[in-house]
Structures are given as structure tokens and as C-alpha cells.
Amino acid sequence: MSPDAAKIRIDELFRSKSLPPAPLQNIGPHIPRWGVINTSLMVPESVGLCIGPAGCMREPFFDARKNGNGARLFLLPLSENDVIMGNHLPSIKKALIKIAREKKPKAIFLCSMCVDELLGTDYDEITRVVESIIQVPVIAIKMNPVCKKKNPSQEQKTYSFFNKYLRSCHSETAINNERSVNILGGYTPLSEKRELLSQLSHAGYPVVNQMGEFTSYDQFKHMAMASHNIVIHPRGLLLAEEMKFFMGIPYCFSPVSFGLKTIGEKYHDLEQFFHTKFEIDAIRDEAERYLQENIHYFSGKKIAIGSGINGSPYELAQAFTEYGLDVRAVFSDTIHDYEWDHISSLSRDNPGLIVYRTSHPQLKDFPHEWDEIDIAIGSDAGYYCNHARIVLLPFEVQGYGYEYLKYLISEMRGDINPVSRIQNDDVSPVWENL
Amino acid sequence: MGESMKGLHHLLPPLASDYTGICSALYDLDGMIVLHNPSGCMRTVTDIDEPRWASHRASFFSSGVSESDVIFGDDDVFFRNIVRTFQSTDKKFIALVSTPVPAIIGMDMNDIATRLETTLDVPVFAFNTTGFENYSCGISEAYLTLAKHYLSSSQEKIPLSVNILGATPLDTGSDRHLNMLISLLVQANLSVNAVWTMGSRLEDLIRSPCSELNIVISHTALPLAQYMQKQLGIPYTFSLPVGMQPSARFIALIEKMMKGDVTVEYREEKKADGPELPPGSRALIIGEPVISYGIKQCLINDFGVDEVQVASLLPLDMIPETDRGSNDLTIGKEKDLENLIGHNHFDIIVGDPYFRNFIDTKKQTPFISLPHIALSGNEYYLSDYAYFGEPGYRYFCKSLFQ
């Protein structure tokens, strides 16, 4: 036996345009997720109601609890008979009214599961009826991994649930603030204070709306009045498309990057988007100096990069290859369109790089395959590379630009900040130290 | 047995599901477990309900079924993927576990199991779980399936040997607790033949008929115990050695049932010499039924509690009426638990840490934390608590009087 069925050289991947097929999937905590419920509860003063089989309710319950959203989540487990016969609809209506009266939320997310997707249950009618009774927006959302292979992706669809609500806010005012920007695609606000946000401020865009930053429902509504959208992760693309179509807000896709050259290109794209010139040269020079001072720590170290990072593993692999580092393995399950450019570069510059299908059932049977790896970046890479030092770059730490690169390097050194899962509250001092 | 709590949940999650129960029962047996699901159900098991995933990973896979697979009913893809994966492993059996998606379209796992068994020449078990029921029926079904397939009565008895039935992290917690029970049995000159199903290998389970007695430590194993009594003539007890005096009585009971010599130390009742609660004290225990009744005996005998009420999110009807108190009840809704705790006076409440949220902080009712993994997942799995034997007594003492 060998793990051959689960891996492919990067140059072959570029030629074949597909990852090795996984007949069954090995899914576990090594593949991080944020969850539909936590995404919807990013809207302040909202509550969620999950409906479906009891077995499907535990995941959102614990997801919400982990992110401190437990008090805003309700669950209504249904019986199999009720779901099949459609008898669950009155109890859902009753539950929504009860929650609205007791908790007085500003919005309710009604989250259905795979079974309703298959049965074609229409929740729009229920939400309309309940909205008219309780005078609070009720937004039907779906936690339906059964549709995960569809395009747009499940992650993008989840993120775009906000569109329906933002559209109604937009139609209330129909006025865009000409100098405000939304940052889409992140789950938490940018941790850094000096780079992208200050560049936007100097360029005349002092108001920046970020997911996860709002403390009130009214603040969240400001997103509907923004003049520009920046998308820093592909999960925000569908929402950006919809906001462009329905609200006329243009967007620039400028994903988180780690290569000096790529970061420069992304800033250039943003300059063109905003018709401005950023004062970024000094920051780039500082990052370049920081990189030169520190890169030798990783000389001779073998590196694996997983998809469980807040960015693209392929872009990061390309960046590290450009810095002269020895990237041996990438763990990945999906490839976003924009990542093919990085795969193309890697197939030229590091053709022997091996890409492993993260969820392939055979991977877990070969724990010694990665014994030589010294540094594993991302939870999935860390899961497989048993002897490596694990560097996490979790969703909870959202960075951008040169500062995010410096942050990663500091995490890899491990002497500025211990390598660990970092809570958002702990991040600021680290950023300030860099 | 498998019904879940009804109504709106806010403070409590539903109990772990039936498919989790199957996975938990089979986890340590070196089989290939295939959850027929889109992926989310498997994450619930690996991320929340199966704490063993962190220390040793079973061959545990998701079929990753998609909407189009379901609509077009292409079972052949599922079949081929299992064959392909199984051929690259070396597993003792295959378990096909259904989830809400196949259940809602009425997919029957038995047909695929039969085809797989013929093709691969390996035992294949089909479990038509739905995700609408709780873990109890999953574990019970898995146990019975294994017993019917593997156990035969033609095995010679090993004197003074016992099986432990009903051990899974979902009810028992970590193996630390199980080891406390095993150590108590070993001290009493008994040998543990097989543990259904934590730590024992499939081969150990197959030797279960050699034992003289089954010790049931969770309600999930009662159907198995009854089956083994009927088919193999092995008697069972579900009295648990929680605390000091109940442990001594437990050993005495076993001695009586086995007609053998147990260690002298345990023949005499071990007396708890710690403090007792004042007369008239009332306690409420909320948890897994068999463990809850074990704790009840400990509170009464070791701590002098006068009145103990047992409440459970699970049905209590498998416990004999003679053991049940007149006020004991199954909690049907979160609101019922709120009313029970809010409208009654209890001097002690024992249960999963999640039940703390129901206690009025002004009342300052002493709370003994006893995590129930099937409820609160792996969050408190490694927390410092005990219930079996003397360590259990010391833990209760510490929780009550320090």
C-alpha cells in the first residue's frame, strides 16, 4: 500500500486540472470550518433558529457556543414523520413568533438542513407570514452540505445570505455613501491597524465596514450604503457580485497574499479600483527588510502547507518558493479559480512539490510519509505531519498585505509569539510589536 | 428508547444522534465505518461526539453523498467507492451507517451491504439510522448486531470472569473511569474478559461467552445483556459500584451471582467515614439512567441523603419499578427541566455542567459536575471527576464539603 492514490505532483496537477479523486472522505477537526450559524450571527442583535433532525442540531449548537454566540441560537429538532408529512411548518412558525416576542431580536435567521433541501420545503412563505406578524426580518438560510458540490460554493452561498437583508436596507435609503468601503470575505475584522485601513483612510475612505466588527444592527445596515467593496477571500465573491447587481456597489477581488510581488500587485489593483495612489513603498521596504532578516531561520527546513489557513495554500507555497524556502507538500481539497495562476508558477518553479488530497481516506494510513517535514502551516498540514512544528493561521486572525506576511513569519519563528491558536483579543500586541 | 427531547432548545443541545451511537460502539473494533452522508454528520461525530478521535483515529469515512447522487439514486457509486477504499485497507468488517439524507429518501442499506459482503467476502453490517433518534438506539443496535453475528454459546467458561457492557465515551466518559471500575473488579479477584466497547478488540468481544456474568454500566447495553442472558445463559446486573458502600455491596452481589470467591477485603462493607449531609436533605440527579441510579445509592448510603430524585433526558422505563422513585421522571422539554429545578428545593444537584444554567444563581445550590459526553460533547471529557469506587466517593466528598 502507498498513499500514491491521494497525491499528485504540482506540474501534473497543472496539466490534469484536477486533484486525485477521493472515493470516500476522511473529514475531521483538522479541516477548519466557521459554520453557517456563526456566519449568519455576525449580524449583531440577530438570533438564529435551526430546524431539522436532532442529529443535525449539535454542530450549530457547539459552533455557536465556541464563538460566544450560544445565547443567540435556538434549536427546534423535528420528528421524521413531521418532516415527511410537512407537519413541522406550524411548529416552526410558532417557535419564530415565540423567539421574536421573548428575545426581541432585530433579525432572525431561520436555518434549515439537508432534508428540507431534498424535500423542497419552501420557507419563503413562512418567513413572509411571520415577518408580517412580528415586524422583524426573517431570513431563510441553509445548512445543506448535500449541495456542497454545486457552484457557487456552499461557503459563498452562506456568505451571500446577507444580500437579501442588505438589499432591503439599501432600498430604504437608496443612497450610497461615496466614501465608505466594505471588506468582504473575512469572518473577523482585520487585526492590523496600520496598513490597508490607513491606506484607505489616506485615500479618502475613512469609513470601512468589516464583518465581525459591528456592535449593533444599525451599524451593520451601513454596509448597504457603501460605495466600494473589497473582497479579501473568494467566499465573499458571490455577495460582492450580488451587491454589485442589486445595489450598484462595484468590487475589487484582492485576496489575502503572502508573496511580496503578489501583495504589490494586489495593492496596485486596489489603487486602480479607487483611482488613487497608496503610500505603500515604505511599508513594502520594511516588510522586505524584515523578511531578509528572518528568512534564514527557515533555511534548510522542509515545509508543508495546508488548506486550513486563512489564505491560499498555493499562493503561500509560491511565495515561499520565491523566497528560496523548501516547500515539500501542499494539502488541499478544492482549488479556487484564482489559484491556478499560482499552480502554474509552482509547476515551473517547484515542479516536484506534492499536493495531497486532504480528505482522501488513504492519507491517514501513512503517518510516516511526512516525517521529514519540519514546519507544517495550517491545521490540516499539522494533522498529518506528526514531527513538524505546527503554525496555525486560523480564521480568527484576519490580516492583510505586508503586515500579514510579517505576522506569519513571526509565528513561524515562534519567539515573538508562541505558536498556538490565537484568540482575536490576543492579537493586537503582536501586530504592534512587528 | 431513541426519542429525543422535544420542543425549543436554547440551553441544551439534543443528545448525540443514533448514527453517533453506532460509530461510538464500533470505534475501537478495527472495522471500516462508512457514514453515508454529505459530510456534516461526520464532523459532528469527529469534532464533538467522539473524543477518542484526538488520541487514536478509527477508519471512519464519509461517503460525501451529493444532491445529484440522491436524486439519481446512483447507489453504484457508493458501492464502488467503498470497494475501492476497503481494498486498500485491512479491516475486519464494514459498517454502513445511514444518516438523515439517505433516511429521508428511504434508502435501504441492507441491499448494498449484501452486495458488498458477496464482493469483498467480509462481514458488512447495515445500520438504517436516521439522525432523528438519539444515541441509545444506535449503540444498542450496534451491540445486538455484533452479538448476533459473532457470539456463540459453545465456549468454555472462565471462572470468575466478567464482561462489562455499555462502555462508550458517550456515557462512561474517558477510559480513566472505566479503568477505575476494572481496577475494583481486579482487586476483588475477578477478571474482565471483554468490554463492550471501549479498549477491547473484536477478538475480545468474541470471547464474551466465556464470562460468567455481565455487568451493565449503561442503559444502552440492556438489550445486549438480555440477549446474552437468553441466548448464552449469562446473567447480568446493572447495579453500579459508585462510592464506598455501594461498591462493597456491588462486589457482594457479584459474589452471590457467581458463587465464587472474591477478595476478602471486599466482603466486608467498606464504610464511608466522611461527613454526611443533614437529615432531610434532598438531591436531584440528572443523567444517564444506570449511572444516575448508581449515584443515588452512593448519596443515600455514603452521604445520608434522605430523598433522591432521578431525572433523565432518556427514558427510565428500562429500570425496574422497584428501583425507581415515585418522582423520578424523563425530561421531555427544556422547559420541564427549568420548572423542575426552579420550582423545587434541592440541597444538591448532580449532572452535566450544562445543567448549571438552569439553577438560579441566587439559590447557590451545590452542584456536582458529572459530564455526560452524549450531551455536552467533548468539552468536559478530560475534566477532573470520578464516580466509580472510592475515587467516586472522594470526588463527591470534595464537591460537597470543600
Interface residues (C-beta under 8 A of the other chain):
Chain A: M1 A5 A22 P23 L24 Q25 N26 I27 G28 P29 R33 G52 P53 A54 G55 C56 M57 R58 E59 F61 F62 L73 F74 L75 L76 P77 L78 S79 E80 V83 I84 A95 K98 I99 M113 C114 V115 E117 L118 L119 M143 N144 P145 V146 C147 K148 K149 K150 P361 Q362 K364 D365
Chain B: S4 M5 K6 G7 L8 H9 H10 P13 P14 L15 A16 S17 D18 Y19 T20 V34 P38 S39 G40 C41 M42 R43 T44 T46 D47 I48 D49 W53 A54 R57 S59 F60 F61 S62 S63 G64 V65 S66 E67 S68 V70 R80 N81 I82 R84 T85 S88 T89 T99 P100 V101 A103 I104 I105 T130 G131 F132 E133 N134 G377 E379
